[in-house]
Amino acid sequence: WIDAMPTAVMKPLSGSGARAMMIDTMDQFGVDSFQGRLAATLQGSTETTFYVLAVYFGAAGIRHARHAIACGLAADGAGIFTAIVVSYWFYGS
């Protein structure tokens, strides 16, 4: 699962950067490999947290987003953990 972690680390920061990491993982290990499937699952299991906070909070005029950032990153952590567990459950290793 370590080989798919760059996708998980990049996803809260940039959706297109995470997609590039996922494609790189798939090019290196193959689309049907465990790493490729886990990277795709991670891509769909988390959100671009900082983009969402910047765009939607900016549009609504919300200035104090401290707790929302912590909550969003905790949700990303839960999504990453669950994606790893579900990928092992469905695809094995």
One Martini backbone bead per residue (centre of mass of N, CA, C, O) as a GRO file, in nm:
protein
   93
    1TRP     BB    1   0.049   0.066  -0.008
    2ILE     BB    2   0.288   0.266  -0.042
    3ASP     BB    3   0.272   0.325  -0.359
    4ALA     BB    4  -0.017   0.499  -0.315
    5MET     BB    5   0.044   0.750  -0.118
    6PRO     BB    6   0.086   1.000  -0.303
    7THR     BB    7  -0.215   1.029  -0.363
    8ALA     BB    8  -0.310   1.077  -0.067
    9VAL     BB    9  -0.131   1.332  -0.013
   10MET     BB   10  -0.232   1.510  -0.266
   11LYS     BB   11  -0.548   1.535  -0.256
   12PRO     BB   12  -0.593   1.777  -0.048
   13LEU     BB   13  -0.442   1.982  -0.250
   14SER     BB   14  -0.472   1.815  -0.547
   15GLY     BB   15  -0.647   1.669  -0.797
   16SER     BB   16  -0.447   1.670  -1.042
   17GLY     BB   17  -0.201   1.565  -0.884
   18ALA     BB   18  -0.334   1.297  -0.797
   19ARG     BB   19  -0.386   1.195  -1.084
   20ALA     BB   20  -0.089   1.186  -1.166
   21MET     BB   21  -0.007   0.982  -0.949
   22MET     BB   22  -0.198   0.758  -1.038
   23ILE     BB   23  -0.086   0.726  -1.327
   24ASP     BB   24   0.202   0.660  -1.238
   25THR     BB   25   0.127   0.403  -1.084
   26MET     BB   26  -0.003   0.261  -1.332
   27ASP     BB   27   0.253   0.268  -1.512
   28GLN     BB   28   0.440   0.108  -1.312
   29PHE     BB   29   0.222  -0.145  -1.215
   30GLY     BB   30  -0.058  -0.121  -1.326
   31VAL     BB   31  -0.398  -0.135  -1.343
   32ASP     BB   32  -0.436  -0.443  -1.205
   33SER     BB   33  -0.302  -0.366  -0.963
   34PHE     BB   34  -0.301  -0.298  -0.637
   35GLN     BB   35  -0.186  -0.011  -0.657
   36GLY     BB   36  -0.382   0.096  -0.876
   37ARG     BB   37  -0.647   0.039  -0.722
   38LEU     BB   38  -0.577   0.203  -0.470
   39ALA     BB   39  -0.537   0.476  -0.610
   40ALA     BB   40  -0.830   0.489  -0.718
   41THR     BB   41  -0.968   0.470  -0.442
   42LEU     BB   42  -0.834   0.722  -0.320
   43GLN     BB   43  -0.942   0.923  -0.529
   44GLY     BB   44  -1.256   0.858  -0.435
   45SER     BB   45  -1.223   0.893  -0.096
   46THR     BB   46  -1.139   1.190  -0.136
   47GLU     BB   47  -1.068   1.539  -0.088
   48THR     BB   48  -1.016   1.876  -0.180
   49THR     BB   49  -0.994   2.055   0.089
   50PHE     BB   50  -0.857   2.334   0.023
   51TYR     BB   51  -1.037   2.405  -0.215
   52VAL     BB   52  -1.310   2.400  -0.077
   53LEU     BB   53  -1.244   2.611   0.139
   54ALA     BB   54  -1.165   2.843  -0.049
   55VAL     BB   55  -1.417   2.861  -0.232
   56TYR     BB   56  -1.668   2.833  -0.037
   57PHE     BB   57  -1.577   3.024   0.190
   58GLY     BB   58  -1.530   3.268   0.006
   59ALA     BB   59  -1.823   3.287  -0.110
   60ALA     BB   60  -1.952   3.308   0.196
   61GLY     BB   61  -1.746   3.473   0.397
   62ILE     BB   62  -1.559   3.284   0.552
   63ARG     BB   63  -1.283   3.319   0.792
   64HIS     BB   64  -1.320   3.084   1.014
   65ALA     BB   65  -1.149   2.756   0.946
   66ARG     BB   66  -1.014   2.576   1.162
   67HIS     BB   67  -1.220   2.337   1.213
   68ALA     BB   68  -1.259   2.258   0.914
   69ILE     BB   69  -0.973   2.161   0.860
   70ALA     BB   70  -0.963   1.937   1.072
   71CYS     BB   71  -1.212   1.785   0.966
   72GLY     BB   72  -1.114   1.736   0.674
   73LEU     BB   73  -0.852   1.578   0.752
   74ALA     BB   74  -0.998   1.357   0.911
   75ALA     BB   75  -1.166   1.257   0.669
   76ASP     BB   76  -0.923   1.183   0.496
   77GLY     BB   77  -0.806   0.974   0.691
   78ALA     BB   78  -1.057   0.790   0.685
   79GLY     BB   79  -1.051   0.742   0.376
   80ILE     BB   80  -0.773   0.612   0.362
   81PHE     BB   81  -0.817   0.378   0.557
   82THR     BB   82  -1.067   0.260   0.411
   83ALA     BB   83  -0.934   0.212   0.134
   84ILE     BB   84  -0.729   0.007   0.233
   85VAL     BB   85  -0.923  -0.201   0.354
   86VAL     BB   86  -1.104  -0.244   0.101
   87SER     BB   87  -0.877  -0.328  -0.092
   88TYR     BB   88  -0.795  -0.580   0.064
   89TRP     BB   89  -1.074  -0.711   0.057
   90PHE     BB   90  -1.113  -0.714  -0.264
   91TYR     BB   91  -0.787  -0.752  -0.382
   92GLY     BB   92  -0.565  -0.789  -0.217
   93SER     BB   93  -0.190  -0.898  -0.223
   0.00000   0.00000   0.00000
